[in-house]
């Protein structure tokens, strides 16, 4: 099994907690960099979610997203445009937020099996993660505005931006892996 950027088997509990909190804080920040759009705002969250999943692995990535969702559910204004509360999670964008959790876990799982080391495997993994987010998001949104409108308002306007995010991630993740290999102690195991 391939190592992750944040290999939870070698990190102390405190280091894992710091990574979870840092990841959830980065997610909260990326949610505030937002272009208001109804019913789903345009944010940098998707890119951050996908990179957390790839970098942290399945367990730590999912724990980070779960912490983010609980923080928002408990009232911290971490969701897009300062949104918060359990009602926000149940609202039109709630499916995307739940999709974030599932996507981070799946991308972490893929990273643990070696995906994300090169640009093509990173782009393919990120495409899988993006599709997961859309399946959850559009399905949930359709309960509010109907399926056809959820495709028109909750999927189509975001495809170009998400393609750009895939290109950015396909460039960044392999660089991050190279940096980790360069900094890793020689003689250690990576798999």
C-alpha atoms as a printed R data frame, in Angstrom:
    type eleno elety resid chain resno       x      y       z
1   ATOM     1    CA   UNK     A     1   0.000  0.000   0.000
2   ATOM     2    CA   UNK     A     2   1.421  3.379  -0.974
3   ATOM     3    CA   UNK     A     3   2.056  6.065   1.608
4   ATOM     4    CA   UNK     A     4  -0.007  9.239   1.710
5   ATOM     5    CA   UNK     A     5   1.297 12.740   2.235
6   ATOM     6    CA   UNK     A     6  -0.117 12.540   5.748
7   ATOM     7    CA   UNK     A     7   0.452  8.893   6.625
8   ATOM     8    CA   UNK     A     8  -1.827  8.340   9.616
9   ATOM     9    CA   UNK     A     9   0.060  5.193  10.634
10  ATOM    10    CA   UNK     A    10   3.219  7.155  11.389
11  ATOM    11    CA   UNK     A    11   1.710 10.359  12.766
12  ATOM    12    CA   UNK     A    12   0.994 10.918  16.422
13  ATOM    13    CA   UNK     A    13  -2.565 11.547  17.514
14  ATOM    14    CA   UNK     A    14  -1.691 15.203  18.124
15  ATOM    15    CA   UNK     A    15  -0.212 15.565  14.633
16  ATOM    16    CA   UNK     A    16  -3.341 13.974  13.147
17  ATOM    17    CA   UNK     A    17  -5.556 16.344  15.146
18  ATOM    18    CA   UNK     A    18  -3.522 19.325  13.911
19  ATOM    19    CA   UNK     A    19  -3.902 18.135  10.307
20  ATOM    20    CA   UNK     A    20  -7.665 17.662  10.740
21  ATOM    21    CA   UNK     A    21  -8.075 21.127  12.232
22  ATOM    22    CA   UNK     A    22  -5.806 22.719   9.606
23  ATOM    23    CA   UNK     A    23  -7.711 20.978   6.818
24  ATOM    24    CA   UNK     A    24 -11.098 22.011   8.174
25  ATOM    25    CA   UNK     A    25  -9.845 25.592   8.589
26  ATOM    26    CA   UNK     A    26  -8.588 25.606   4.984
27  ATOM    27    CA   UNK     A    27 -11.980 24.316   3.869
28  ATOM    28    CA   UNK     A    28 -13.753 27.039   5.831
29  ATOM    29    CA   UNK     A    29 -11.499 29.660   4.258
30  ATOM    30    CA   UNK     A    30 -12.056 28.279   0.758
31  ATOM    31    CA   UNK     A    31 -15.822 28.416   1.367
32  ATOM    32    CA   UNK     A    32 -15.629 32.142   2.058
33  ATOM    33    CA   UNK     A    33 -13.887 32.802  -1.255
34  ATOM    34    CA   UNK     A    34 -17.219 32.634  -2.990
35  ATOM    35    CA   UNK     A    35 -19.163 33.940  -5.927
36  ATOM    36    CA   UNK     A    36 -22.789 34.033  -4.769
37  ATOM    37    CA   UNK     A    37 -24.826 31.953  -7.161
38  ATOM    38    CA   UNK     A    38 -28.215 30.418  -6.460
39  ATOM    39    CA   UNK     A    39 -28.863 27.728  -5.414
40  ATOM    40    CA   UNK     A    40 -25.206 26.621  -5.244
41  ATOM    41    CA   UNK     A    41 -22.413 29.198  -4.743
42  ATOM    42    CA   UNK     A    42 -19.116 28.964  -6.626
43  ATOM    43    CA   UNK     A    43 -16.272 28.379  -4.138
44  ATOM    44    CA   UNK     A    44 -12.799 26.894  -3.976
45  ATOM    45    CA   UNK     A    45 -14.031 24.126  -1.686
46  ATOM    46    CA   UNK     A    46 -14.110 21.387  -4.283
47  ATOM    47    CA   UNK     A    47 -10.406 21.761  -5.036
48  ATOM    48    CA   UNK     A    48  -9.546 21.781  -1.315
49  ATOM    49    CA   UNK     A    49 -11.759 18.741  -0.607
50  ATOM    50    CA   UNK     A    50 -10.173 16.746  -3.408
51  ATOM    51    CA   UNK     A    51  -6.638 17.660  -2.389
52  ATOM    52    CA   UNK     A    52  -7.337 16.847   1.274
53  ATOM    53    CA   UNK     A    53  -8.604 13.416   0.249
54  ATOM    54    CA   UNK     A    54  -5.550 12.723  -1.902
55  ATOM    55    CA   UNK     A    55  -3.057 14.115   0.611
56  ATOM    56    CA   UNK     A    56  -4.524 12.818   3.862
57  ATOM    57    CA   UNK     A    57  -5.732  9.379   2.837
58  ATOM    58    CA   UNK     A    58  -9.145  7.839   3.398
59  ATOM    59    CA   UNK     A    59  -9.399  7.890   7.197
60  ATOM    60    CA   UNK     A    60  -7.751 11.232   7.919
61  ATOM    61    CA   UNK     A    61  -9.399 12.864   4.901
62  ATOM    62    CA   UNK     A    62 -12.846 11.663   5.963
63  ATOM    63    CA   UNK     A    63 -12.150 12.723   9.566
64  ATOM    64    CA   UNK     A    64 -11.242 16.200   8.325
65  ATOM    65    CA   UNK     A    65 -14.456 16.532   6.322
66  ATOM    66    CA   UNK     A    66 -16.513 15.147   9.194
67  ATOM    67    CA   UNK     A    67 -14.950 17.717  11.537
68  ATOM    68    CA   UNK     A    68 -15.777 20.472   9.035
69  ATOM    69    CA   UNK     A    69 -19.409 19.325   8.748
70  ATOM    70    CA   UNK     A    70 -19.805 19.053  12.528
71  ATOM    71    CA   UNK     A    71 -18.228 22.489  13.042
72  ATOM    72    CA   UNK     A    72 -20.717 23.977  10.599
73  ATOM    73    CA   UNK     A    73 -23.616 21.993  11.978
74  ATOM    74    CA   UNK     A    74 -22.831 23.209  15.492
75  ATOM    75    CA   UNK     A    75 -23.093 26.812  14.337
76  ATOM    76    CA   UNK     A    76 -19.614 27.899  13.291
77  ATOM    77    CA   UNK     A    77 -19.929 29.972  10.084
78  ATOM    78    CA   UNK     A    78 -17.692 27.694   8.006
79  ATOM    79    CA   UNK     A    79 -19.957 26.991   5.047
80  ATOM    80    CA   UNK     A    80 -20.161 29.137   1.918
81  ATOM    81    CA   UNK     A    81 -20.924 32.797   2.603
82  ATOM    82    CA   UNK     A    82 -20.778 32.209   6.370
83  ATOM    83    CA   UNK     A    83 -23.553 29.619   6.410
84  ATOM    84    CA   UNK     A    84 -23.929 27.456   9.495
85  ATOM    85    CA   UNK     A    85 -26.263 25.113  11.338
86  ATOM    86    CA   UNK     A    86 -27.902 21.749  10.807
87  ATOM    87    CA   UNK     A    87 -30.636 23.420   8.743
88  ATOM    88    CA   UNK     A    88 -27.969 24.630   6.303
89  ATOM    89    CA   UNK     A    89 -26.782 21.034   5.930
90  ATOM    90    CA   UNK     A    90 -30.349 19.979   5.194
91  ATOM    91    CA   UNK     A    91 -30.794 22.836   2.707
92  ATOM    92    CA   UNK     A    92 -30.205 22.923  -1.061
93  ATOM    93    CA   UNK     A    93 -26.401 22.647  -0.838
94  ATOM    94    CA   UNK     A    94 -26.372 19.912   1.815
95  ATOM    95    CA   UNK     A    95 -25.921 17.130  -0.700
96  ATOM    96    CA   UNK     A    96 -22.726 18.704  -1.985
97  ATOM    97    CA   UNK     A    97 -21.417 18.959   1.570
98  ATOM    98    CA   UNK     A    98 -22.145 15.274   2.243
99  ATOM    99    CA   UNK     A    99 -20.607 14.470  -1.146
100 ATOM   100    CA   UNK     A   100 -17.438 16.214   0.046
101 ATOM   101    CA   UNK     A   101 -17.121 13.669   2.853
102 ATOM   102    CA   UNK     A   102 -17.625 10.678   0.558
103 ATOM   103    CA   UNK     A   103 -15.306 12.102  -2.123
104 ATOM   104    CA   UNK     A   104 -12.507 12.739   0.394
105 ATOM   105    CA   UNK     A   105 -12.758  9.152   1.633
106 ATOM   106    CA   UNK     A   106 -12.765  7.656  -1.889
107 ATOM   107    CA   UNK     A   107  -9.906  9.866  -3.084
108 ATOM   108    CA   UNK     A   108  -7.917  8.933  -0.013
109 ATOM   109    CA   UNK     A   109  -8.593  5.283  -0.767
110 ATOM   110    CA   UNK     A   110  -7.360  5.793  -4.344
111 ATOM   111    CA   UNK     A   111  -4.262  7.655  -3.112
112 ATOM   112    CA   UNK     A   112  -3.484  4.808  -0.724
113 ATOM   113    CA   UNK     A   113  -3.369  2.587  -3.786
114 ATOM   114    CA   UNK     A   114  -0.965  4.830  -5.688
115 ATOM   115    CA   UNK     A   115  -3.205  7.193  -7.639
116 ATOM   116    CA   UNK     A   116  -2.285 10.858  -7.683
117 ATOM   117    CA   UNK     A   117   1.458 10.483  -8.165
118 ATOM   118    CA   UNK     A   118   1.353 11.693 -11.766
119 ATOM   119    CA   UNK     A   119  -0.759 14.257 -13.603
120 ATOM   120    CA   UNK     A   120  -2.959 11.733 -15.429
121 ATOM   121    CA   UNK     A   121  -3.762  9.562 -12.411
122 ATOM   122    CA   UNK     A   122  -4.370 12.713 -10.354
123 ATOM   123    CA   UNK     A   123  -6.784 14.091 -12.952
124 ATOM   124    CA   UNK     A   124  -8.615 10.746 -13.157
125 ATOM   125    CA   UNK     A   125  -8.902 10.467  -9.368
126 ATOM   126    CA   UNK     A   126 -10.080 14.074  -9.100
127 ATOM   127    CA   UNK     A   127 -12.639 13.427 -11.831
128 ATOM   128    CA   UNK     A   128 -13.998 10.510  -9.779
129 ATOM   129    CA   UNK     A   129 -14.162 12.735  -6.691
130 ATOM   130    CA   UNK     A   130 -15.896 15.521  -8.581
131 ATOM   131    CA   UNK     A   131 -18.454 13.068  -9.974
132 ATOM   132    CA   UNK     A   132 -19.172 11.792  -6.454
133 ATOM   133    CA   UNK     A   133 -19.772 15.331  -5.215
134 ATOM   134    CA   UNK     A   134 -22.142 16.022  -8.102
135 ATOM   135    CA   UNK     A   135 -24.094 12.785  -7.631
136 ATOM   136    CA   UNK     A   136 -24.784 13.656  -3.993
137 ATOM   137    CA   UNK     A   137 -25.280 17.361  -4.639
138 ATOM   138    CA   UNK     A   138 -27.539 17.204  -7.685
139 ATOM   139    CA   UNK     A   139 -29.600 14.370  -6.220
140 ATOM   140    CA   UNK     A   140 -30.218 16.297  -2.987
141 ATOM   141    CA   UNK     A   141 -30.825 19.587  -4.810
142 ATOM   142    CA   UNK     A   142 -33.417 17.916  -7.040
143 ATOM   143    CA   UNK     A   143 -35.589 17.459  -3.952
144 ATOM   144    CA   UNK     A   144 -35.839 21.264  -3.784
145 ATOM   145    CA   UNK     A   145 -36.075 22.316  -7.431
146 ATOM   146    CA   UNK     A   146 -36.626 19.155  -9.480
147 ATOM   147    CA   UNK     A   147 -34.113 17.057 -11.397
148 ATOM   148    CA   UNK     A   148 -33.914 19.057 -14.632
149 ATOM   149    CA   UNK     A   149 -33.435 22.345 -12.794
150 ATOM   150    CA   UNK     A   150 -30.864 20.773 -10.478
151 ATOM   151    CA   UNK     A   151 -28.805 19.744 -13.518
152 ATOM   152    CA   UNK     A   152 -29.184 23.222 -15.015
153 ATOM   153    CA   UNK     A   153 -28.392 25.094 -11.778
154 ATOM   154    CA   UNK     A   154 -26.283 22.633  -9.784
155 ATOM   155    CA   UNK     A   155 -24.073 20.975 -12.405
156 ATOM   156    CA   UNK     A   156 -23.763 22.674 -15.784
157 ATOM   157    CA   UNK     A   157 -22.604 26.119 -14.568
158 ATOM   158    CA   UNK     A   158 -19.708 24.532 -12.677
159 ATOM   159    CA   UNK     A   159 -18.204 22.236 -15.298
160 ATOM   160    CA   UNK     A   160 -15.696 24.722 -16.735
161 ATOM   161    CA   UNK     A   161 -14.490 25.798 -13.306
162 ATOM   162    CA   UNK     A   162 -14.162 22.207 -12.180
163 ATOM   163    CA   UNK     A   163 -12.155 21.376 -15.298
164 ATOM   164    CA   UNK     A   164  -9.776 24.182 -14.328
165 ATOM   165    CA   UNK     A   165  -9.590 22.825 -10.765
166 ATOM   166    CA   UNK     A   166  -8.687 19.382 -12.160
167 ATOM   167    CA   UNK     A   167  -5.845 20.923 -14.167
168 ATOM   168    CA   UNK     A   168  -4.559 22.789 -11.097
169 ATOM   169    CA   UNK     A   169  -4.751 19.663  -8.938
170 ATOM   170    CA   UNK     A   170  -3.129 17.513 -11.637
171 ATOM   171    CA   UNK     A   171  -0.166 19.868 -11.458
172 ATOM   172    CA   UNK     A   172  -0.038 20.392  -7.696
173 ATOM   173    CA   UNK     A   173  -0.423 16.858  -6.323
174 ATOM   174    CA   UNK     A   174   2.515 15.298  -8.208
175 ATOM   175    CA   UNK     A   175   4.685 18.242  -7.083
176 ATOM   176    CA   UNK     A   176   3.593 17.635  -3.498
177 ATOM   177    CA   UNK     A   177   4.490 13.950  -3.800
178 ATOM   178    CA   UNK     A   178   7.931 14.835  -5.174
179 ATOM   179    CA   UNK     A   179   8.490 17.195  -2.246
180 ATOM   180    CA   UNK     A   180   7.485 14.472   0.213
181 ATOM   181    CA   UNK     A   181   9.874 11.987  -1.410
182 ATOM   182    CA   UNK     A   182  12.686 14.564  -1.303
183 ATOM   183    CA   UNK     A   183  12.055 15.278   2.382
184 ATOM   184    CA   UNK     A   184  11.462 11.669   3.437
185 ATOM   185    CA   UNK     A   185  14.224 10.021   5.426
186 ATOM   186    CA   UNK     A   186  16.302  7.698   3.256
187 ATOM   187    CA   UNK     A   187  15.841  4.012   3.957
188 ATOM   188    CA   UNK     A   188  12.242  4.395   5.167
189 ATOM   189    CA   UNK     A   189   9.467  2.392   3.617
190 ATOM   190    CA   UNK     A   190   6.903  4.006   1.401
191 ATOM   191    CA   UNK     A   191   4.544  1.221   0.999
